[in-house]
Amino acid sequence: MALTPLLIIIVVVIFSAVKVLKEYERGVILTFGRFTGVKGPGLIIVIPGIQQMFRLSTRVVVLDVPPQDIITKDNISVKVNAVVYFRVLNPQDAVLNVENYMYATSQIAQTTLRSILGQVDLDDLLSNRDKINSDLQTIIDQHTEPWGIKVSSVEVKNVDLPQDMQRVIARQAEAERERRAKVIHAEGELQAAEKISQAANIIGQNPAGIQLRYLQTLTEIATEKNSTILFPIPMDMMNLLLKKEK
């Protein structure tokens, strides 16, 4: 009976020493405060009172960067949020080189987002998302590499514009559409004039062609407007009248 409390203590110590790490987890072991290795996955033994284990996940973490107030290069105030995809590549550095790698990564992502987007114009921010995302990923990855973090991707999620700026952009887009419509209409008129000139040259080579075209026009008018009465006058007669007036 006297050994029962001792046996209970031994059993509790054994159970507290046994740790199970999942396939995506790693354990950073400190013995008497000194780093002694990274263990896992599977069953590991941690000596209570002597060793300390920090459990880390090596899966990809999705970090939502809260909206940041940013003034672009052309002095326009916008709110931009983003998402960062990263994973712990080196558990040892994530424990020994930084106090809280999640908080540190979040802060460096917010700072870099404000810094990079403050150097671009609003038009580039709206149209060149791929380049901006690549620059953000490169810079954040360089800052977090000493912490054992690998940033795989950074995506700008949303750009909130002020209401007055939205109206200005809408007017700009409308003016651009009107400009394109006028250019297309002018190009159509130019092409039509070229075709008419070519048709006139072809008909001018054969005077009978203009008479046939004239009769065809009369037929089309008579089909569409049956109440219209037409009196064809030969062009030769008109030429004679014009000569007499001279």
Stockholm file with secondary structure:
# STOCKHOLM 1.0

chainA/1-246         MALTPLLIIIVVVIFSAVKVLKEYERGVILTFGRFTGVKGPGLIIVIPGIQQMFRLSTRVVVLDVPPQDIITKDNISVKVNAVVYFRVLNPQDAVLNVENYMYATSQIAQTTLRSILGQVDLDDLLSNRDKINSDLQTIIDQHTEPWGIKVSSVEVKNVDLPQDMQRVIARQAEAERERRAKVIHAEGELQAAEKISQAANIIGQNPAGIQLRYLQTLTEIATEKNSTILFPIPMDMMNLLLKKEK
#=GR chainA/1-246 SS CTTHHHHHHHHHHHHHHEEEECTTEEEEEEETTEEEEEECSEEEECCTTTEEEEEEECSCEEEEEEEEEEECTTSCEEEEEEEEEEEESCHHHHHHSCSCHHHHHHHHHHHHHHHHHTTSCHHHHHHCHHHHHHHHHHHHHHHHGGGTEEEEEEEEEEEECCHHHHHHHHHHHHHHHHHHHHHHHHHHHHHHHHHHHHHHHHHHTCHHHHHHHHHHHHHHHHHHCTTCCCCCCCHHHHHHHHHHHC
#=GC SS_cons         CTTHHHHHHHHHHHHHHEEEECTTEEEEEEETTEEEEEECSEEEECCTTTEEEEEEECSCEEEEEEEEEEECTTSCEEEEEEEEEEEESCHHHHHHSCSCHHHHHHHHHHHHHHHHHTTSCHHHHHHCHHHHHHHHHHHHHHHHGGGTEEEEEEEEEEEECCHHHHHHHHHHHHHHHHHHHHHHHHHHHHHHHHHHHHHHHHHHTCHHHHHHHHHHHHHHHHHHCTTCCCCCCCHHHHHHHHHHHC
//
